[in-house]
Amino acid sequence: MKTIENVKLKKNQYKAIGELKKRIIVKFDIKSIILFGSVARGESDEESDADLLIVTTKKLSRLERHKITDIVFEINLSYDTNFSTLVIDEDTWTSGVFSVLSIYEEITMDGILL
């Protein structure tokens, strides 16, 4: 999997990612955060959102997942970014329904570990 050095992000996006990592890692058991989609592939334009897969070490409740998306929303407002998130636990990601969907292959091939 590629790393953050492999993609060109705007300065505010780098700062927002740093803030996001700080805020969610202290509150939740995060396994990884992966940038995927058009931004990760270098095909984005001004209207593109930046897709983030947030993989947790354990299954989170709906409320906990919403807390993460609320944090992302606050960061989007603070840093003028447009991050969209998919929050999923590691077991569901690697061996559940997602593991057979095309998005799994896309993220595995093009995803950037943050």
OpenMM code with the backbone's topology and positions (N, CA, C; nanometers):
from openmm import Vec3, app, unit

residues = "MET LYS THR ILE GLU ASN VAL LYS LEU LYS LYS ASN GLN TYR LYS ALA ILE GLY GLU LEU LYS LYS ARG ILE ILE VAL LYS PHE ASP ILE LYS SER ILE ILE LEU PHE GLY SER VAL ALA ARG GLY GLU SER ASP GLU GLU SER ASP ALA ASP LEU LEU ILE VAL THR THR LYS LYS LEU SER ARG LEU GLU ARG HIS LYS ILE THR ASP ILE VAL PHE GLU ILE ASN LEU SER TYR ASP THR ASN PHE SER THR LEU VAL ILE ASP GLU ASP THR TRP THR SER GLY VAL PHE SER VAL LEU SER ILE TYR GLU GLU ILE THR MET ASP GLY ILE LEU LEU".split()
positions = [
    Vec3(0.0851, -0.1187, 0.0000),
    Vec3(0.0000, 0.0000, 0.0000),
    Vec3(0.0889, 0.1241, 0.0000),
    Vec3(0.0478, 0.2221, -0.0767),
    Vec3(0.1234, 0.3468, -0.0857),
    Vec3(0.1149, 0.4247, 0.0459),
    Vec3(0.2043, 0.5202, 0.0604),
    Vec3(0.2034, 0.6060, 0.1791),
    Vec3(0.1744, 0.7497, 0.1375),
    Vec3(0.1562, 0.8354, 0.2350),
    Vec3(0.1163, 0.9745, 0.2132),
    Vec3(0.2135, 1.0498, 0.1221),
    Vec3(0.3383, 1.0083, 0.1194),
    Vec3(0.4371, 1.0745, 0.0342),
    Vec3(0.4066, 1.0545, -0.1143),
    Vec3(0.3210, 0.9558, -0.1459),
    Vec3(0.2893, 0.9236, -0.2843),
    Vec3(0.1765, 1.0075, -0.3440),
    Vec3(0.1206, 1.0992, -0.2673),
    Vec3(0.0062, 1.1758, -0.3170),
    Vec3(0.0265, 1.3239, -0.2879),
    Vec3(-0.0258, 1.4051, -0.3769),
    Vec3(-0.0155, 1.5494, -0.3579),
    Vec3(-0.1456, 1.5998, -0.2961),
    Vec3(-0.1343, 1.6487, -0.1743),
    Vec3(-0.2491, 1.7054, -0.1037),
    Vec3(-0.2269, 1.8539, -0.0835),
    Vec3(-0.3354, 1.9246, -0.0629),
    Vec3(-0.3252, 2.0664, -0.0298),
    Vec3(-0.2804, 2.0793, 0.1153),
    Vec3(-0.2229, 2.1942, 0.1468),
    Vec3(-0.1719, 2.2184, 0.2816),
    Vec3(-0.2810, 2.1998, 0.3877),
    Vec3(-0.4010, 2.2507, 0.3602),
    Vec3(-0.5092, 2.2372, 0.4579),
    Vec3(-0.5502, 2.0908, 0.4764),
    Vec3(-0.5372, 2.0094, 0.3709),
    Vec3(-0.5699, 1.8674, 0.3830),
    Vec3(-0.4690, 1.7951, 0.4724),
    Vec3(-0.3408, 1.8268, 0.4566),
    Vec3(-0.2387, 1.7678, 0.5444),
    Vec3(-0.2670, 1.8026, 0.6906),
    Vec3(-0.2975, 1.9300, 0.7152),
    Vec3(-0.3257, 1.9730, 0.8523),
    Vec3(-0.4505, 1.9041, 0.9066),
    Vec3(-0.5525, 1.8945, 0.8239),
    Vec3(-0.6776, 1.8311, 0.8663),
    Vec3(-0.6564, 1.6835, 0.8986),
    Vec3(-0.5779, 1.6149, 0.8183),
    Vec3(-0.5492, 1.4736, 0.8442),
    Vec3(-0.4755, 1.4579, 0.9765),
    Vec3(-0.3792, 1.5452, 1.0021),
    Vec3(-0.3076, 1.5415, 1.1298),
    Vec3(-0.4013, 1.5615, 1.2476),
    Vec3(-0.4910, 1.6572, 1.2350),
    Vec3(-0.5888, 1.6844, 1.3407),
    Vec3(-0.6832, 1.5658, 1.3588),
    Vec3(-0.7288, 1.5095, 1.2501),
    Vec3(-0.8179, 1.3940, 1.2570),
    Vec3(-0.7508, 1.2778, 1.3295),
    Vec3(-0.6286, 1.2477, 1.2915),
    Vec3(-0.5572, 1.1376, 1.3560),
    Vec3(-0.5434, 1.1622, 1.5056),
    Vec3(-0.5059, 1.2840, 1.5415),
    Vec3(-0.4914, 1.3168, 1.6844),
    Vec3(-0.6215, 1.2962, 1.7600),
    Vec3(-0.7292, 1.3429, 1.7020),
    Vec3(-0.8577, 1.3416, 1.7738),
    Vec3(-0.9213, 1.2040, 1.7834),
    Vec3(-0.9089, 1.1221, 1.6811),
    Vec3(-0.9780, 0.9933, 1.6896),
    Vec3(-0.8929, 0.8823, 1.7500),
    Vec3(-0.7622, 0.8912, 1.7373),
    Vec3(-0.6773, 0.7853, 1.7921),
    Vec3(-0.6832, 0.7825, 1.9441),
    Vec3(-0.7001, 0.8973, 2.0076),
    Vec3(-0.7071, 0.8995, 2.1544),
    Vec3(-0.8416, 0.8507, 2.2067),
    Vec3(-0.9464, 0.8537, 2.1232),
    Vec3(-1.0805, 0.8165, 2.1693),
    Vec3(-1.1250, 0.6774, 2.1256),
    Vec3(-1.0684, 0.6277, 2.0169),
    Vec3(-1.1134, 0.5013, 1.9593),
    Vec3(-0.9932, 0.4127, 1.9277),
    Vec3(-1.0164, 0.2831, 1.9214),
    Vec3(-0.9103, 0.1884, 1.8853),
    Vec3(-0.9008, 0.1815, 1.7329),
    Vec3(-0.8157, 0.2661, 1.6774),
    Vec3(-0.8030, 0.2775, 1.5323),
    Vec3(-0.6883, 0.1895, 1.4839),
    Vec3(-0.7173, 0.1021, 1.3900),
    Vec3(-0.6155, 0.0166, 1.3280),
    Vec3(-0.5438, 0.0931, 1.2171),
    Vec3(-0.6210, 0.1610, 1.1313),
    Vec3(-0.5600, 0.2356, 1.0215),
    Vec3(-0.6583, 0.3371, 0.9640),
    Vec3(-0.6007, 0.4367, 0.8986),
    Vec3(-0.6776, 0.5356, 0.8234),
    Vec3(-0.6191, 0.5344, 0.6823),
    Vec3(-0.7057, 0.5130, 0.5844),
    Vec3(-0.6603, 0.4978, 0.4466),
    Vec3(-0.7349, 0.5966, 0.3568),
    Vec3(-0.6578, 0.6727, 0.2815),
    Vec3(-0.7131, 0.7626, 0.1804),
    Vec3(-0.7347, 0.6814, 0.0531),
    Vec3(-0.8528, 0.6935, -0.0074),
    Vec3(-0.8789, 0.6201, -0.1310),
    Vec3(-0.9620, 0.7063, -0.2258),
    Vec3(-0.9904, 0.6536, -0.3416),
    Vec3(-1.0709, 0.7263, -0.4393),
    Vec3(-0.9869, 0.8150, -0.5291),
    Vec3(-1.0524, 0.9134, -0.5886),
    Vec3(-0.9869, 0.9973, -0.6897),
    Vec3(-0.8669, 1.0740, -0.6353),
    Vec3(-0.8726, 1.1179, -0.5108),
    Vec3(-0.7589, 1.1913, -0.4533),
    Vec3(-0.6383, 1.0986, -0.4421),
    Vec3(-0.6603, 0.9769, -0.3955),
    Vec3(-0.5504, 0.8807, -0.3815),
    Vec3(-0.4914, 0.8420, -0.5168),
    Vec3(-0.5758, 0.8384, -0.6186),
    Vec3(-0.5280, 0.8025, -0.7525),
    Vec3(-0.4676, 0.9209, -0.8273),
    Vec3(-0.4760, 1.0409, -0.7707),
    Vec3(-0.4249, 1.1595, -0.8378),
    Vec3(-0.5154, 1.2075, -0.9499),
    Vec3(-0.6440, 1.1732, -0.9427),
    Vec3(-0.7399, 1.2084, -1.0475),
    Vec3(-0.8454, 1.3076, -0.9999),
    Vec3(-0.8221, 1.3726, -0.8892),
    Vec3(-0.9235, 1.4606, -0.8308),
    Vec3(-0.9274, 1.5958, -0.9011),
    Vec3(-1.0402, 1.6639, -0.8827),
    Vec3(-1.0534, 1.8014, -0.9291),
    Vec3(-1.1051, 1.8854, -0.8124),
    Vec3(-1.1387, 2.0091, -0.8372),
    Vec3(-1.1810, 2.1003, -0.7300),
    Vec3(-1.3072, 2.0536, -0.6579),
    Vec3(-1.3912, 1.9781, -0.7250),
    Vec3(-1.5176, 1.9319, -0.6665),
    Vec3(-1.5053, 1.7971, -0.5954),
    Vec3(-1.3912, 1.7333, -0.6060),
    Vec3(-1.3744, 1.5991, -0.5496),
    Vec3(-1.3688, 1.6014, -0.3979),
    Vec3(-1.4307, 1.4993, -0.3385),
    Vec3(-1.4121, 1.4802, -0.1954),
    Vec3(-1.2920, 1.3878, -0.1764),
    Vec3(-1.2423, 1.3817, -0.0560),
    Vec3(-1.1322, 1.2918, -0.0221),
    Vec3(-1.1919, 1.1803, 0.0631),
    Vec3(-1.1884, 1.0590, 0.0102),
    Vec3(-1.2488, 0.9451, 0.0781),
    Vec3(-1.1519, 0.8849, 0.1783),
    Vec3(-1.2012, 0.8608, 0.2992),
    Vec3(-1.1198, 0.8013, 0.4043),
    Vec3(-1.1861, 0.6744, 0.4554),
    Vec3(-1.1092, 0.5671, 0.4599),
    Vec3(-1.1519, 0.4442, 0.5257),
    Vec3(-1.0875, 0.4447, 0.6634),
    Vec3(-1.1698, 0.4373, 0.7666),
    Vec3(-1.1193, 0.4315, 0.9036),
    Vec3(-1.1490, 0.2915, 0.9550),
    Vec3(-1.0431, 0.2140, 0.9772),
    Vec3(-1.0570, 0.0758, 1.0225),
    Vec3(-1.0298, 0.0718, 1.1722),
    Vec3(-1.1261, 0.0182, 1.2462),
    Vec3(-1.1127, 0.0075, 1.3917),
    Vec3(-1.0739, -0.1351, 1.4292),
    Vec3(-1.0109, -0.1501, 1.5447),
    Vec3(-0.9692, -0.2832, 1.5881),
    Vec3(-1.0856, -0.3674, 1.6371),
    Vec3(-1.1928, -0.3025, 1.6787),
    Vec3(-1.3114, -0.3759, 1.7253),
    Vec3(-1.4357, -0.3106, 1.6667),
    Vec3(-1.5434, -0.3847, 1.6683),
    Vec3(-1.6703, -0.3339, 1.6162),
    Vec3(-1.7187, -0.2188, 1.7041),
    Vec3(-1.7574, -0.1092, 1.6419),
    Vec3(-1.8081, 0.0069, 1.7143),
    Vec3(-1.9602, 0.0110, 1.7063),
    Vec3(-2.0185, 0.0701, 1.8073),
    Vec3(-2.1628, 0.0911, 1.8038),
    Vec3(-2.1941, 0.1998, 1.7009),
    Vec3(-2.3193, 0.2089, 1.6652),
    Vec3(-2.3625, 0.3138, 1.5720),
    Vec3(-2.3281, 0.4519, 1.6282),
    Vec3(-2.3492, 0.4709, 1.7575),
    Vec3(-2.3189, 0.5983, 1.8223),
    Vec3(-2.1701, 0.6313, 1.8118),
    Vec3(-2.0846, 0.5322, 1.8348),
    Vec3(-1.9397, 0.5555, 1.8250),
    Vec3(-1.8999, 0.5905, 1.6817),
    Vec3(-1.9566, 0.5216, 1.5842),
    Vec3(-1.9268, 0.5544, 1.4439),
    Vec3(-1.9718, 0.6964, 1.4107),
    Vec3(-2.0879, 0.7348, 1.4633),
    Vec3(-2.1369, 0.8714, 1.4404),
    Vec3(-2.0474, 0.9745, 1.5083),
    Vec3(-1.9892, 0.9405, 1.6218),
    Vec3(-1.8955, 1.0327, 1.6875),
    Vec3(-1.7747, 1.0579, 1.5979),
    Vec3(-1.7269, 0.9545, 1.5318),
    Vec3(-1.6142, 0.9712, 1.4397),
    Vec3(-1.6553, 1.0598, 1.3224),
    Vec3(-1.7700, 1.0336, 1.2642),
    Vec3(-1.8128, 1.1166, 1.1505),
    Vec3(-1.8413, 1.2600, 1.1933),
    Vec3(-1.8852, 1.2794, 1.3171),
    Vec3(-1.9034, 1.4161, 1.3685),
    Vec3(-1.7697, 1.4885, 1.3789),
    Vec3(-1.6668, 1.4180, 1.4238),
    Vec3(-1.5326, 1.4769, 1.4314),
    Vec3(-1.4853, 1.5151, 1.2912),
    Vec3(-1.5070, 1.4268, 1.1950),
    Vec3(-1.4687, 1.4561, 1.0562),
    Vec3(-1.5435, 1.5786, 1.0049),
    Vec3(-1.6711, 1.5891, 1.0363),
    Vec3(-1.7511, 1.7050, 0.9957),
    Vec3(-1.6928, 1.8341, 1.0537),
    Vec3(-1.6585, 1.8320, 1.1823),
    Vec3(-1.5991, 1.9501, 1.2470),
    Vec3(-1.4672, 1.9878, 1.1808),
    Vec3(-1.3872, 1.8883, 1.1496),
    Vec3(-1.2582, 1.9135, 1.0843),
    Vec3(-1.2804, 1.9703, 0.9443),
    Vec3(-1.3775, 1.9170, 0.8718),
    Vec3(-1.4093, 1.9722, 0.7396),
    Vec3(-1.4434, 2.1204, 0.7486),
    Vec3(-1.5205, 2.1582, 0.8493),
    Vec3(-1.5559, 2.2994, 0.8673),
    Vec3(-1.4345, 2.3831, 0.9062),
    Vec3(-1.3537, 2.3313, 0.9960),
    Vec3(-1.2385, 2.4067, 1.0465),
    Vec3(-1.1294, 2.4265, 0.9420),
    Vec3(-1.1084, 2.3259, 0.8566),
    Vec3(-0.9964, 2.3295, 0.7628),
    Vec3(-1.0392, 2.3482, 0.6169),
    Vec3(-1.1689, 2.3696, 0.5952),
    Vec3(-1.2218, 2.3854, 0.4599),
    Vec3(-1.1827, 2.2666, 0.3714),
    Vec3(-1.2076, 2.1474, 0.4244),
    Vec3(-1.1812, 2.0242, 0.3511),
    Vec3(-1.3135, 1.9544, 0.3225),
    Vec3(-1.3059, 1.8491, 0.2450),
    Vec3(-1.4253, 1.7720, 0.2104),
    Vec3(-1.3937, 1.6229, 0.2218),
    Vec3(-1.3766, 1.5757, 0.3451),
    Vec3(-1.3501, 1.4344, 0.3692),
    Vec3(-1.4813, 1.3594, 0.3857),
    Vec3(-1.4913, 1.2460, 0.3186),
    Vec3(-1.6025, 1.1529, 0.3368),
    Vec3(-1.5448, 1.0280, 0.4017),
    Vec3(-1.6187, 0.9691, 0.4942),
    Vec3(-1.5614, 0.8571, 0.5685),
    Vec3(-1.6445, 0.7304, 0.5590),
    Vec3(-1.5730, 0.6207, 0.5658),
    Vec3(-1.6302, 0.4883, 0.5819),
    Vec3(-1.5627, 0.4325, 0.7065),
    Vec3(-1.6411, 0.4060, 0.8105),
    Vec3(-1.5873, 0.3553, 0.9368),
    Vec3(-1.6294, 0.2100, 0.9496),
    Vec3(-1.5312, 0.1212, 0.9634),
    Vec3(-1.5603, -0.0219, 0.9666),
    Vec3(-1.4571, -0.0929, 1.0538),
    Vec3(-1.4989, -0.2011, 1.1170),
    Vec3(-1.4045, -0.2754, 1.2009),
    Vec3(-1.3198, -0.3691, 1.1141),
    Vec3(-1.2041, -0.4057, 1.1674),
    Vec3(-1.1060, -0.4844, 1.0930),
    Vec3(-1.1612, -0.6195, 1.0466),
    Vec3(-1.2333, -0.6900, 1.1322),
    Vec3(-1.2864, -0.8212, 1.0932),
    Vec3(-1.3846, -0.8105, 0.9772),
    Vec3(-1.4736, -0.7142, 0.9833),
    Vec3(-1.5706, -0.6956, 0.8751),
    Vec3(-1.5000, -0.6548, 0.7467),
    Vec3(-1.3959, -0.5729, 0.7591),
    Vec3(-1.3223, -0.5275, 0.6415),
    Vec3(-1.2469, -0.6426, 0.5751),
    Vec3(-1.1788, -0.7246, 0.6545),
    Vec3(-1.0928, -0.8277, 0.5959),
    Vec3(-1.1641, -0.9583, 0.5639),
    Vec3(-1.2702, -0.9905, 0.6371),
    Vec3(-1.3347, -1.1195, 0.6122),
    Vec3(-1.4869, -1.1119, 0.6043),
    Vec3(-1.5425, -0.9947, 0.6153),
    Vec3(-1.6874, -0.9781, 0.6061),
    Vec3(-1.7300, -0.9449, 0.4650),
    Vec3(-1.8475, -0.8889, 0.4536),
    Vec3(-1.9062, -0.8592, 0.3236),
    Vec3(-1.8195, -0.7641, 0.2404),
    Vec3(-1.7502, -0.6724, 0.3042),
    Vec3(-1.6684, -0.5765, 0.2290),
    Vec3(-1.5543, -0.6443, 0.1546),
    Vec3(-1.5055, -0.7560, 0.2083),
    Vec3(-1.3904, -0.8226, 0.1472),
    Vec3(-1.4200, -0.8780, 0.0079),
    Vec3(-1.5463, -0.8890, -0.0294),
    Vec3(-1.5808, -0.9403, -0.1622),
    Vec3(-1.6355, -0.8313, -0.2550),
    Vec3(-1.6404, -0.7095, -0.2081),
    Vec3(-1.6903, -0.5993, -0.2900),
    Vec3(-1.5766, -0.5346, -0.3689),
    Vec3(-1.6107, -0.4686, -0.4772),
    Vec3(-1.5085, -0.4044, -0.5609),
    Vec3(-1.4351, -0.2930, -0.4867),
    Vec3(-1.5010, -0.2296, -0.3905),
    Vec3(-1.4351, -0.1224, -0.3148),
    Vec3(-1.3151, -0.1769, -0.2366),
    Vec3(-1.3219, -0.3010, -0.1931),
    Vec3(-1.2104, -0.3630, -0.1204),
    Vec3(-1.0874, -0.3701, -0.2106),
    Vec3(-1.1080, -0.4176, -0.3317),
    Vec3(-0.9970, -0.4270, -0.4265),
    Vec3(-0.9432, -0.2882, -0.4616),
    Vec3(-1.0336, -0.1925, -0.4826),
    Vec3(-0.9919, -0.0558, -0.5152),
    Vec3(-0.9044, 0.0024, -0.4046),
    Vec3(-0.9482, -0.0128, -0.2812),
    Vec3(-0.8731, 0.0441, -0.1691),
    Vec3(-0.7415, -0.0299, -0.1495),
    Vec3(-0.7428, -0.1610, -0.1661),
    Vec3(-0.6202, -0.2395, -0.1530),
    Vec3(-0.5180, -0.1991, -0.2586),
    Vec3(-0.5657, -0.1709, -0.3801),
    Vec3(-0.4751, -0.1354, -0.4901),
    Vec3(-0.4300, 0.0106, -0.4837),
    Vec3(-0.5239, 0.1026, -0.4583),
    Vec3(-0.4961, 0.2455, -0.4707),
    Vec3(-0.4877, 0.3202, -0.3385),
    Vec3(-0.5245, 0.2550, -0.2292),
    Vec3(-0.5311, 0.3234, -0.1008),
    Vec3(-0.3958, 0.3719, -0.0515),
    Vec3(-0.4006, 0.4796, 0.0254),
    Vec3(-0.2791, 0.5389, 0.0816),
    Vec3(-0.2925, 0.5399, 0.2331),
    Vec3(-0.2040, 0.4686, 0.2987),
    Vec3(-0.2036, 0.4614, 0.4441),
    Vec3(-0.1595, 0.5951, 0.5017),
    Vec3(-0.2416, 0.6497, 0.5902),
    Vec3(-0.2110, 0.7809, 0.6496),
    Vec3(-0.1488, 0.7652, 0.7874),
] * unit.nanometer
topology = app.Topology()
chain = topology.addChain("A")
for resn in residues:
    res = topology.addResidue(resn, chain)
    for name in ("N", "CA", "C"):
        topology.addAtom(name, app.Element.getBySymbol(name[0]), res)
